């Protein structure tokens, strides 16, 4: 990316010391980390009705209130559990660290894999649902739903790459506006009910109604459990809070639960008085239209519903990079994911999250119902392992009030494990089978990554005792230099001059695809005032590296075991980034193949080119 454009989009680089200014308190932390759970009001209730309404008819609204109550009770259990996790693990990592330390390696990696999936799907589901709010109000946009989702992901990525502080300011205010607008809608809705207002009756096809079964209730319940996502993000992001970080994190967690109780519970009740058809658009948009009509308040709630769902995705942009950075430092995912970018955010994790979420949206055509089938099972696996890990921790270490704490975590682990089984059964054909397959694959890959890093460390490590016996004499190696040249130009001549400074044994090497080309190179090379020999090899199959390696191993070169061969690759460096696409990068291909040979050292000799326009102005061409 062009440096100027990067600065414009992302901002100036921050020093390491500025990380303390990038942390947030309760005021900014609440909207950032609670928006996922709060936003569930925009789609969790709707997904419950999508299951119940076609079969249960108007009884669906009554059952929805009971299901929502059960979900809120479960949220309370999870909140108590994660408060204990925050106290015990203030360095973040959440379910991954808890499960790994208290149950075992496989449990930890399983929790990490499940959380990664849930964060990715948080972005996909939230943004798809957010765009659905806009499409419900403006149906003309429906054909472009997937592309709008990808556009929003790109904007979210840029906002988060600007850093924690910048994204907090950018994304927090809409959350507070959304909460206020929903509370206002609930209050006005209740007032109209007491004033005797009755909305237009909902017309349903009664011929399709059937008896309500336990399987149906459980299926609706698992859809609504999407409301519980985001709770674990607070425990994963404790290091992002200002000191006292644990106190601030627990305050955000408590406020989060209170807001979900009011917002999610309130809308689940009021929909009984303002019945909607979930197949005709977003639930909140329909309720707002019945309460306010199509006025400024209706459009405000539509826009804010979109905004809060986008912000729900932003919860994952804090949780996922922090989790993946912890796993990267421990060697279970690539180390690059533990590195902070220019703005002190985990930029590689942010970009990876965006890319995978965008791909899922395109594959599933931004269909919220299909994506939710993938969603909940990963979340509840991590919930179960986290609480089971805390349960075993209390049993092992005990401490103050450990019996009560163990009971909370043990009961929570049991309930969430039952829900995992229910989700796996009820959502298996709707996509849960994909997650059931993906998680073991991710575990296998993470363990292979860890094995690689352990083997690499073992091969590179040198003990203090061994260091005492190591000497670095000047004549430990005989250095022989080869300079591959495609033609005689300023770049190749500069490489030859450098080669002469590091060794007396230098060879220029050319690979030509036909004899005529080789003849021209030799004729031009003979004009140079140098005693460096030129070796020309003919390659009828247009290969470059193979002739070079054959030459090194041949009697002609007389390579002796123990010699080090330095291959100096000439390279010209163009001024503008887009110029790179115009060149074939043969140097990179040669380097990639030679690096596998331990007796070969690769060196790049760059020649910086001037700007095209300046060069053309300084020369006259006819």
Number of C-alpha atoms within 10 A of each C-alpha: 8 10 9 10 10 12 14 10 13 18 16 13 13 15 10 11 9 11 16 12 10 20 20 21 18 20 12 19 25 24 26 30 33 27 31 30 24 30 31 26 25 26 28 26 31 25 25 26 26 18 19 23 22 19 21 21 19 18 13 22 25 14 22 25 21 15 22 25 17 15 22 22 13 16 24 17 18 25 19 18 25 28 19 18 27 25 16 14 19 17 19 24 27 30 35 28 27 27 28 20 16 20 19 13 15 14 24 25 25 25 30 33 23 30 28 24 25 27 29 23 27 30 31 33 32 29 33 28 26 30 27 29 28 23 20 18 19 10 12 9 14 14 10 11 20 21 16 18 27 22 13 18 23 15 11 22 22 18 20 25 25 23 25 24 17 16 21 23 12 14 22 22 15 20 25 14 17 23 23 13 18 22 16 13 22 21 13 13 22 15 12 14 16 8 9 8 13 11 14 9 9 10 11 13 9 12 8 11 15 11 9 15 11 9 12 15 18 19 20 25 28 27 27 26 29 27 26 24 27 27 24 26 29 32 29 29 26 28 20 22 21 19 15 10 22 23 18 20 29 23 16 23 26 15 14 24 21 15 15 23 19 17 20 25 19 18 23 23 18 18 20 17 15 22 20 24 17 19 13 9 18 26 25 25 22 23 23 23 18 18 20 15 13 12 10 10 17 23 18 16 22 25 19 23 32 26 26 30 31 31 30 31 30 32 27 27 32 24 25 27 28 28 27 27 24 23 24 20 15 14 20 23 22 17 17 14 23 24 17 17 16 19 24 20 25 26 25 18 23 23 18 15 24 20 15 15 23 24 13 17 24 16 11 14 16 25 18 21 19 16 23 26 24 25 31 30 29 27 28 28 24 30 30 25 27 31 29 26 28 28 27 19 21 21 14 11 9 14 11 9 9 16 13 11 19 21 13 19 27 20 16 25 27 14 16 23 20 14 21 21 14 18 25 22 16 19 22 17 11 16 16 24 16 13 21 16 10 15 20 15 12 19 21 15 14 22 17 15 18 19 14 14 18 12 11 11 11 10 9 7 9 10 7 8 8 9 9 8 7 8 8 6 7 7 7 11 11 15 18 20 24 23 23 26 22 17 19 16 12 12 20 24 17 15 24 25 11 14 25 14 9 13 13 12 15 23 21 21 19 23 26 21 16 14 15 10 15 19 13 13 20 16 11 12 19 12 8 11 7 10 9 16 13 19 16 20 18 18 15 11 8 13 13 20 17 15 17 20 12 11 17 16 12 11 9 8 11 10 15 10 8 11 14 18 21 20 24 24 23 23 19 14 15 16 13 12 11 10 11 12 8 7 8 9 11 13 14 13 12 18 18 12 11 19 12 9 9 9 13 17 17 16 15 15 18 15 16 12 13 12 11 12 8 9 11 10 9 8 8 7 6 3
